[in-house]
Amino acid sequence: MPKRFELLVFDWDGTLMDSAAAISASLQAACGDLGLPVPTEENARFIIGLGLNDAMAHILPGLDPAEYPKVVDRYRHHFLLRDSDTTLFPGAAETVKELHARGFMLAVATGKSRRGLDRALDATGLRTYFHATRCADEGFSKPHPGMLQALMGDLGVGSDKTLMIGDTTHDMAMAQNADVARLGVAYGAHPRAELLLYAPLACVDGFPELREWLMQRA
């Protein structure tokens, strides 16, 4: 059966890695450490996937950008404390390997820093299965289409043969802005109703459903 897509682009946090709760809790703790307004869990989850400046501007609109590094340092401190308890969703590693074996080109487009993604790829053993990766500190942040455009350009795949898979409205909007089909996952950071506003091909409720959709319809 011919493949509908050639390139599958995954978001990382909340899509492959079960890390949304750790990210939001670490951000709340960082703000508390510095005596800054502590975001609600909803607001902390909203910024997952955004680049640093956009994320800080959203949750701390009155903070001088010169102070962002202090927040980031405390965030990293708390996130690394939780790192050993942060794992891939069950079945994620096996699914990535099977998709690779089936001949799909695989990529990651993430709001993580390059240092953070490299650490995660090495810790999970998945680095060799992805043909290309792009991070928020290497160009435009989501929802700008730049990360997807760069990946498609690097791998020589057109927008009509590319599928973006993500758990946030930032992922869906980035794909829409790049004229790329999108698949929402409602088990991560943003609720199903918000993902559906971007007309994804489907919106799945768990990783087993995501795997089944990709194996049968991608």
Stockholm file with secondary structure:
# STOCKHOLM 1.0

chainA/1-218         MPKRFELLVFDWDGTLMDSAAAISASLQAACGDLGLPVPTEENARFIIGLGLNDAMAHILPGLDPAEYPKVVDRYRHHFLLRDSDTTLFPGAAETVKELHARGFMLAVATGKSRRGLDRALDATGLRTYFHATRCADEGFSKPHPGMLQALMGDLGVGSDKTLMIGDTTHDMAMAQNADVARLGVAYGAHPRAELLLYAPLACVDGFPELREWLMQRA
#=GR chainA/1-218 SS CCCSCSEEEECCBTTTBCCHHHHHHHHHHHHHHTTCCCCCHHHHHHTTTSCHHHHHHHHCTTSCGGGHHHHHHHHHHHHHHHGGGCCBCTTHHHHHHHHHHTTCEEEEEESSCHHHHHHHHHHHTCGGGCSEEEEGGGSCCTTSTHHHHHHHHHHTCCGGGEEEEESSHHHHHHHHHTTCEEEEETTSSSCHHHHHTTCCSCEESSHHHHHHHHHHHC
#=GC SS_cons         CCCSCSEEEECCBTTTBCCHHHHHHHHHHHHHHTTCCCCCHHHHHHTTTSCHHHHHHHHCTTSCGGGHHHHHHHHHHHHHHHGGGCCBCTTHHHHHHHHHHTTCEEEEEESSCHHHHHHHHHHHTCGGGCSEEEEGGGSCCTTSTHHHHHHHHHHTCCGGGEEEEESSHHHHHHHHHTTCEEEEETTSSSCHHHHHTTCCSCEESSHHHHHHHHHHHC
//
